[in-house]
Amino acid sequence: DGVFFQYFVTGIANVWTWLLEELARLAVARQIVILDREGTLPKIEGYRTVQVSRHQENSQQDREMLQQVCDNLGATLFVSTWHTTPVHTPLLLMIHDLLPELLLGAAFDDDPRWLEKKHAIAYADRFLCVSAHTAAELQRYYPDTACKPVHVVHNGIPECFRPAQASEIEQFKRRYGISKPYFLFVGPRGWYNKFGTLLDAFASMPN
């Protein structure tokens, strides 16, 4: 389910885009059907796609729709780019982090935005975690997952990532008027990554 592309083009979307591009080189791609939420899926060659309706958060109707698609395709495994689930087709769920649980604390359980995540974790048959730390945190916050298989699969590096040449770094610094050592912040500038706290700390530095 390419549901995450309906909402954001951020780190998780990049992980799935690059993962699918790599998998497209393998024979397994012929066994994968990607669900496109009303044209929000990026163009990725090598896959069959099926258009489905836009995601409705934590909706039984959405789950039933996904199950109908699974039944029509004869799917034996469901994988979501976020926290969507069918009704009874087995689910492999990728867990990137447990930061909402950590940052929100007790408020996490009362926040309706995360009901679907809790449902997906309870429903999943097995998990992919991007680090051993995430796997440990999964069992810390969701003890019932301890009886299910958890696979640690680290994020890889696409070919577009490489060390910059010295000339490129100098060109970048000239373009943005950088003459001092600097920090590069990568990610959404919202509550999630505490960007305001970073700016406050930076502003308090004497130089």
PEHU-V421575 format. One record per pair of residues at least 12 apart in sequence whose C-alpha atoms are under 6 Angstrom apart, sorted by the first residue. I is the first residue (numbers start at 0). J is the second residue. If there is no record, write none. Layout:
i={I:I}
j={J:J}
This chain:
i={0:0:0:0:1:1:1:3:3:4:4:5:23:32:32:33:34:34:34:35:35:35:36:36:36:37:37:37:57:62:62:62:65:66:66:76:76:77:78:78:82:82:90:90:91:91:92:93:93:93:94:95:96:125:125:125:126:127:127:127:128:129:129:129:130:130}
j={33:34:79:80:34:35:80:80:81:39:40:39:45:47:48:48:48:49:50:49:50:51:51:52:53:50:52:53:115:84:85:86:85:85:86:89:90:90:90:91:116:119:123:124:125:126:126:126:127:128:128:129:133:147:148:149:149:149:150:151:151:151:152:153:151:153}
